[in-house]
Each structure stands twice: as structure tokens, then as C-alpha cells.
Amino acid sequence: MTNRRHFIKQAAVLTSAFSAASLFNRVHAEEWSNAAKRIQHLTPAQAAQDEDFWTVIQQAYTVNPDLINLNNGGVSPSPLVVQQAVARYNDLANEGPSYYMWRILDQGREPLRRKLADLAGALPDEIAVNRNSTEALNTMIYGIPLAAGDEVIGTKQDYPHMIQAYNKLAIRNGIVYKQLSFEFPIEDDAQIVKAYEDAITPKTKLIHVTHMINWVGQIMPVRKIADMAHARGVEVLCDGAHSFGLLDFKIPDLHCDYFGTSLHKFLSAPIGSGMLWMKKEKIEKVWPMVCGDKPHDPDIRKFEDLGTRSFPIEQGIGEAINFHEGIGAKRKEERIRYLKNYWANKVKDIPNVKLHTSLRPEFSCAICGVSIDGMTPAELDNTLLGDYRIHTVGIVWENISCVRVTPHVYTRPKDLDLLASAIEQIAGKVKAKGTK
Ligand SMILES: Cc1ncc(COP(=O)(O)O)c(C=O)c1O
């Protein structure tokens, strides 16, 4: 009886992420709901500029004040409640890993699946929890039945891990991998959809589309591409590494067939957490990438046989969802878009500064590329870090050459003032040198 009670108590630790006893509820709920009440008359776009509200959110993170981190597109930090949840589960796991992980922590996966499904607007049986977008998308790239001669259409601006996977499939299985190339920014969805459409042949089986292009943040018209593709009998796989937890959408609204994402980007879930989604009727035909003695099982859980992995990280996702919902999805999207436009508008008219991203809301959010004539991305990235303690990332990829800047909800406008004045100073120095 005592053992049973002990077991139930331990198992309750897991489900508590979604109950009144969650860390989020205990630490933030009251203060945040008071802060939200104050701005409830504002639209999300108006609320994006209410600094008092966002100060409350910023305080929930533990980022180092000595470094202005503007590479949240790479990976985002978790707020303290998420870190504490992981630490707590980790302590528990280390009290006896095989017992606490496989018998106790494992109990938390189904509640987590349901919660992720709610967030995604999907059925729980369409969601598999894994470690990142690379794993989610590679699972589908290698798992969707494709035969020699079948064609896949992607772009040169997709993520390298996926490009590599298709190249490997071409070598190994004889598929034909075609890559479009776009000159971003593009403020015309029809142009993008037409480029994919023109590349379709009777052998095309799959289109791979990146929802938000990681290099420069272009938002791709996934739904329009999917509708066009389906009319031609072609399936669509969407790389949602950057969009999930940033843009306020439900996955089925994209009309794609398959979707993979990293939860450690804009959802701020623990580093090393991801998710895949596919239409229920597709599960049966897709081969799992690892294990799978019943490869054509229609159960989405066949994609979760990953061997021993970090259950504490997985369970920490729960508090990240609470945190995200506490802010409000649309409010968060608008705030991060506002922050991007805030600094970009300050530098866009400097003569030797170029932006590589549209500032129109339908085409971008969070990520914006910038370059200074006469400087390589690596030089600009190094100068921002060395002289101003601003961390960005230099991008040189195919036809793209810029520094990528990505704020998050914890970024303060005054950090972006520093960025804008740093860019102005650097651009001034480069210009002065050039005119000597
Ligand atoms: C568009 C895109 N897809 C996939 C990935 C891979 O993400 P992860 O490293 O979390 O697997 C990234 C990483 O930045 C990305 O930008």
C-alpha cells in the first residue's frame, strides 16, 4: 500500500506540469495574469509595445546580462521554471535511472503528447516526441516510401541536414532530388508557389518546404504550396523548425502531410527536444528510422523507439508549454515581430547597410538578415561580438551573405538600441575607410 502510494506520488510529479500544481502556476500564474489583465483591452500588436508587460516576461529568463544574445534562431534559452523542471526530473532519474525513468518518468509522455497535440491543433495520435527537427524530418525523409526515379522538390535555401538526407537518398535509392533557388526576400507568394509548380513532373512524389527559411526568415506560403501540390497528387513535408512556438498557427491549417520541428527554438523548451506530426492516415506507410519490428504499424509511437535518452528533457517540455500559453501565442508572435522591426527600421536607411528580409508581417517574424557593404558576414559578426558583446551569426550559404539577428521574448528594446547604434557606427567606419 505504501509502495503504491509512493508510486502514485512520483507519477503525479509528471502530470503536475499540466495541473494547478505546475511550477509555472506556482511561480508566475498570479503575477502574469495581473499583467495580462492590464493589457487585455489591447490587440496583440498593440500589446507588443507595452514594455511593462514584457518586463515581467523578461524576468523569467536567466540570460547572462554580459552578452546580448541575438541568435535565438540557433537555439533559445529556457526560462527558469523549465530549467527547474528538468533539474527536478534529473534528480529523480538519478535516484535510480531504470526505475524512475522507465517506470515513473515514462508515465508523463501521454499527458505531454496530449498537450503538444492541443498546442498543434492535432490529434494526440499524430504527434511523436523526439529530440529535434533533424531527427523528426530525417525520420520522414527516410521513412516515406520513395523508389528509384521518384522526384523530390526542395530548395537550395532549405536546411543543410535535410538537403544532405535527400542527397543520400539519391545516392542510395536513386531518387531524383531537384533544388529550386530563391532570391529572398520575396513579397509575392504566387511567385514562390509557381516555382514549385513549374518543377513538378509526373514523377514528383514529394515537395519539401521550409516554413521559415532559417537564413533570412522568409515565411513560405506552405498552405498555398500544399494546396497546389495536392491538386497535382504530390505530398508535402514541412520543416517547421523556426515556426512552431513563434507563429500562431495550427499545423493542420498548413495543409501539409508531414511536419517536423525543434521545441528548443521559439517554444523555449529544454535543449534537445523536438516533435514530429503526420496525418493519421499516413503513419502506416512511413517506415520508422530506427528499430520497428512492425514498420507498418499505424501507431505514431513507433517513431519514439529512440533507445535511452533524456526523459528529464522530454518532461521539461510541459512547463515550456505552460510558459508559452501564459504569454499567449499571438501576443508572443507580435512581440517578437515588433522587436525585429524595431531594430531593422532603425538601420534600414543607413546608406551602406542592407536588409535581407522583408519587414512586412506576412513575410517575416523574428529573424532578419543584415549586411554592411565592404564587410564579410564573419567580420561583422566578429566585430559585433568583440566590440559590443552582441552575439549574432554570420551566414554565407548559397546566394545568401549576411548576419542573422534573432531576438526572443526576453530581448529588451534597449539591447536592440545598442545593436542599431553598433551597426551605425560600424557602417560609418567602413564608409570612412572606403572614402579615404
Ligand atoms: C530550418 C531548419 N531546419 C532544421 C534545423 C535543425 O534543427 P535541430 O538542430 O534542432 O535539429 C534548423 C536549425 O537551425 C533549421 O533552421
The ligand as a MOL file (V3000), in Angstrom:
LIG
                    3D

  0  0  0     0  0            999 V3000
M  V30 BEGIN CTAB
M  V30 COUNTS 16 16 0 0 0
M  V30 BEGIN ATOM
M  V30 1 C 15.0700 25.3480 -40.9720 0
M  V30 2 C 15.7720 24.4360 -40.0080 0
M  V30 3 N 15.5080 23.1290 -40.0490 0
M  V30 4 C 16.1010 22.2730 -39.2130 0
M  V30 5 C 17.0040 22.6920 -38.2770 0
M  V30 6 C 17.6590 21.6990 -37.3970 0
M  V30 7 O 17.3010 21.9120 -36.0820 0
M  V30 8 P 17.9170 20.9790 -34.9460 0
M  V30 9 O 19.3760 21.3000 -34.8800 0
M  V30 10 O 17.1910 21.3950 -33.7280 0
M  V30 11 O 17.6840 19.5910 -35.3610 0
M  V30 12 C 17.3220 24.0420 -38.1840 0
M  V30 13 C 18.2790 24.5120 -37.1870 0
M  V30 14 O 18.5430 25.6650 -37.0130 0
M  V30 15 C 16.6850 24.9290 -39.0740 0
M  V30 16 O 16.9640 26.2200 -39.0460 0
M  V30 END ATOM
M  V30 BEGIN BOND
M  V30 1 1 1 2
M  V30 2 1 2 3
M  V30 3 2 2 15
M  V30 4 2 3 4
M  V30 5 1 4 5
M  V30 6 1 5 6
M  V30 7 2 5 12
M  V30 8 1 6 7
M  V30 9 1 7 8
M  V30 10 2 8 9
M  V30 11 1 8 10
M  V30 12 1 8 11
M  V30 13 1 12 13
M  V30 14 1 12 15
M  V30 15 2 13 14
M  V30 16 1 15 16
M  V30 END BOND
M  V30 END CTAB
M  END
